[in-house]
Amino acid sequence: MKNWLSPLCLFFFLSLGLHAQQQTPNGWVYDELKPGSGPALTSGHGALTHNQLLASNGQVLVSTYQIGVPDYQRISALSPELQQAFSVMREGGKYRFHIPIKDFEKAMRTKKALNLPGTEVTWEMELLELLPSLPDGARVVRETLQQEGAKAAIKHFNDLVDSGEAYLGEWEVNQIGYFFLSEGHKEEALQVMAYNAEQHPGSANAFDSLAEAYYQNGLEAKARECYQRSLEINPDNANAREMLSKLK
């Protein structure tokens, strides 16, 4: 009996060790949910991730999974705290970081204290792909919009599309479209959203956003077409279903 139990117990305790919590170089506790088999993330990379941020009560604060569109980060543009923490990640891996709220506020460079329950947030990060380090196209165009106006910003967007000098994934282009919408520049928003749907014809989110741009421009027939297309791609899109009933 002794000889039979010993290897089993050893395997059990080794298994526990494999899933034990670890610490990032800056002292944050993290779990490796899925080991990555690719290269390690460095400050010289761009990173395409799926991620979600949760409050201590389990409330989802932000989630790319819910939208179905991954997010791009230029690692060198992040705070030193985030660069240190994310250095533990490898391409293909999935991680869960447990971050004290005060540390998170500092790492995210927030100007005001976050009104969140508990003392920490949980950030789940899945490193899908390492990419070249490029500026975030959404941030670049937003700065132009704020400083020089819509005409200069839409030209800058088109120039970036042609040159490839900034990263313009689906998420980033969608953000740019909403930057224009939020400032009342409906025609520019429609141009950006149409480009995004053209580049991502299988994305329910891209067509949902394009539908909203058509709707804001008073083109309800076009809006209906795009909401219908979004719903065909994702039958669970409650917003598209609601808007279609409204536009009948």
TAFENJO-V875340 format. One record per pair of residues at least 6 apart in sequence whose C-alpha atoms are under 8 Angstrom apart, sorted by the first residue. I is the first residue (numbers start at 1). GAP is how many residues later the second one is. If there is no record, write none. Layout:
I/GAP
I/GAP
//
This chain:
19/12
19/13
19/14
20/11
21/8
21/9
21/10
21/11
22/7
22/8
22/9
23/6
23/7
24/6
24/60
24/61
24/62
24/63
24/64
25/59
25/60
26/55
26/58
26/59
28/57
28/69
28/70
28/71
29/68
29/69
29/70
30/65
30/66
30/67
30/68
31/64
31/65
31/66
32/61
32/62
32/63
32/64
33/60
33/61
33/62
33/63
34/58
34/59
34/60
34/61
35/55
35/57
35/58
35/59
36/53
36/54
36/55
36/56
36/57
36/58
37/53
37/54
37/55
37/56
38/52
38/53
38/54
39/51
39/52
40/47
40/48
40/49
40/50
40/51
41/6
41/45
41/46
41/47
41/48
41/49
41/50
41/89
42/33
42/41
42/45
43/32
43/33
43/40
44/31
44/32
44/88
44/89
45/29
45/30
45/31
45/85
45/86
45/87
45/88
46/26
46/27
46/28
46/29
46/84
46/85
46/86
46/87
46/88
47/25
47/26
47/27
47/28
47/80
47/81
47/82
47/83
47/84
48/22
48/23
48/24
48/25
48/79
48/80
48/81
48/82
48/83
49/21
49/22
49/23
49/24
49/76
49/77
49/78
49/79
49/80
50/13
50/14
50/15
50/19
50/20
50/21
50/75
50/76
50/77
50/78
51/12
51/13
51/14
51/19
51/20
51/72
51/73
51/74
51/75
52/8
52/9
52/10
52/11
52/12
52/13
52/71
52/72
52/73
53/7
53/8
53/9
53/10
53/68
53/69
53/70
53/71
54/6
54/7
54/8
54/67
54/68
54/69
55/6
55/61
55/62
55/63
55/65
55/66
55/67
56/61
56/62
56/63
56/64
56/65
56/66
57/60
57/61
64/6
64/7
67/138
68/137
69/101
69/102
69/136
70/101
71/100
71/101
72/64
72/95
72/97
72/99
72/100
73/63
74/59
74/60
74/61
74/62
75/8
75/58
76/7
76/57
79/28
79/29
79/30
80/27
81/26
82/25
89/6
89/38
90/37
91/36
91/37
91/38
91/39
92/34
92/35
92/36
92/37
93/33
93/34
93/35
94/30
94/31
94/32
94/33
95/29
95/30
95/31
96/26
96/27
96/28
96/29
97/25
97/26
97/27
97/28
98/22
98/23
98/24
98/25
99/21
99/22
99/23
99/24
100/19
100/20
100/21
101/13
101/18
101/19
101/20
104/17
105/8
105/9
134/31
134/32
134/33
135/30
135/31
135/32
136/30
136/31
136/32
136/36
137/20
137/23
137/29
137/30
137/31
137/35
137/36
138/30
138/34
138/35
138/37
138/38
140/26
141/12
141/13
141/15
141/16
141/35
142/11
142/34
142/37
144/8
144/9
144/12
145/7
145/8
150/30
150/35
150/38
154/34
160/6
161/7
170/26
170/30
170/36
173/19
173/20
173/23
174/18
174/19
174/22
174/32
174/35
176/13
176/16
177/11
177/12
177/13
177/15
177/16
178/11
179/10
180/6
180/8
180/9
181/8
181/32
186/27
186/30
186/31
187/30
189/24
190/20
190/23
190/24
190/27
193/13
193/16
193/17
193/20
194/16
196/10
197/6
197/9
197/10
197/13
200/6
201/6
202/31
203/27
203/30
204/25
204/26
204/27
204/29
204/30
204/33
205/25
206/24
207/19
207/20
207/22
207/23
208/18
208/19
208/22
208/32
210/13
210/16
211/11
211/12
211/13
211/14
211/15
211/16
212/11
213/10
214/6
214/8
214/9
215/7
215/8
220/27
224/20
224/23
227/13
227/14
227/16
227/17
228/12
228/16
230/7
230/10
231/6
231/9
231/10
//
